[in-house]
């Protein structure tokens, strides 16, 4: 949902169903711990695959590869291959990826600010 001003700015021929579907796909692709960690680490500096795997820790080769491909497909990460032997591959965030990192950083800040509240609510709620 948007404000009236935002809604009135939408072109009359906009495919809102397609936009909603695409948003759901993207949220599914990035709403996992690995994707968020990749965005955070690659947002700090351009990284090679092995550097990224070591920095994240606990992620398998397969899972890192799958997440990098998904983030690249969604235009959040760029993959640069250098013609060397062995090939050198680096990953960096796109402008859209940097913007998403800002949102992720905001979510992390929110978590830190409200951590005592969340922990108290979980305690009060009882066992899972």
N, C-alpha and C positions, 0 to 999 in steps of 0.2 A: 504494500500500500504506500502511496505517496501523498504529498500535500496536494491541494487543489491546483496550485500553481504548477507543480511538477506534472500532474495528470493532464492539465490543459496544454502543456508543452509537448506532449506526445503526438507525433504525426497521426492523422486520422487513419492512415493505411498501415500503421504499425501492427506487426503480428505479435500481439501480446501473449498468445498461447505459446508461440515459439520462444519468445524471450523468457517466459516462465520456465519452460522446459530446459532451456539452455542454462539458466541460473541453477536449477536443481542439479543438472549434470555437473556443473563446475563445483557446486558446494559438496557434492558427493566425492569428487576427485580430490579436493583439498582438505576435506574435514577428516583427516586422519593424522595421527601423531607423526608419522614419517614425513608427510608432505609439509607439515608446518615446521618441522625441524630442518628440513632441506631448505625451505624458504629462508629461515632464520640464518643458517650458516652461510649459504651462498649469498645472502644479502650483505654479509660482512665483507666478503671479498670473493673474487673469482677463484674457483677451486677445481682441482682435478678429481676424478672419480675416487681414487684411493684416499686422497686427503679428506674428502667428504665422508667416506665410509668410516675412516678412523675418527673424525671429529664427532660424528653422530654416535657411534658406538652401539653395538647390539643389533644393527640392521644387516640383514643378509645381502649378499651381492645381487640376488634376484629381486628382492624387495626394493633396493635402491634403484636398480635399473628400471623396474616398472614405474616407480614414482617419478623418476627423472623424465621418462618418456611421456607420462601423463602430463606433467607440468610443462614440458616442451610443447606438447600437442595443444595445450590450452594457452600458449603464448606467454607463459610466466617465466620460463627459463630459456636461455639460448645455449646451444651446444656448439662449440667451435672445435673443429678437427684440424690439426696441423699435420701436414704431410711429412712426417718424420718417421724414422724407424727406431723403436716401435712408435706407432701413431700416438700423438699427444692430444688429449681431449680435455677441454675446459668448459665449465659451466658457470654462467652468470645470470643474474636476474634481468629481465626486460623492464621497461618502464612500468608495465602493468604489474609485474612481479614486485617491484619496489613499492608500488602503491599498496599492494596486498600486504607486504611486510609491515607497512605502517599500521594497517588494521590489526594484524596479528600482534604487533607490539602493544597496541592499545588494549587488546584483549588480555595480554599478559599483565599489563599495568592494572587493569580492572581486577584480575585475579589476586594480585598482591594486595591491592587496597581492601578488597572484601574477603580475604582469606579468613580472618577471625569470624566474620559473620557466617560464612559458608560452613566452617568447621562447627560452630555452635548449632547451626540449623541441622546439620547431619547428626550431631550428638543427640539433640532433642527429638529427632525423628525416630531414632531407635535403630535396632539391627536391620540390616538389609534383608 
